[in-house]
């Protein structure tokens, strides 16, 4: 490939890598939010049920 042909290919590859990284980060954030919510709500419900009993 020539320099002109190679540059767009590298740029596309970089974009693909950045998008994949972004998606992975978003999935990690979603998983962490769900875990935090489950732990926090679980603790809240646990405390609520103990006080009611």
VENFENJO-V663412 format. One record per backbone hydrogen bond with DSSP energy under -0.5 kcal/mol. NH is the residue of the N-H (numbers start at 1). CO is the residue of the C=O. Records with the same first field share a line. If there is no record, write none. Layout:
BEGIN
NH=CO + CO
END
This chain:
BEGIN
6=2
7=3
8=4
9=5
10=6
11=7
12=8
13=9
14=10
15=11
16=12
17=13
18=14
19=15
20=16
21=17
22=18
23=19
24=20
25=21
26=22
27=23
28=24
29=25
30=26
31=27
32=28
33=29
34=30
35=31
36=32
37=33
38=34
39=35
40=36
41=37
42=38
43=39
44=40
45=41
46=42
47=43
48=44
49=45
50=46
51=47
52=48
53=49
END
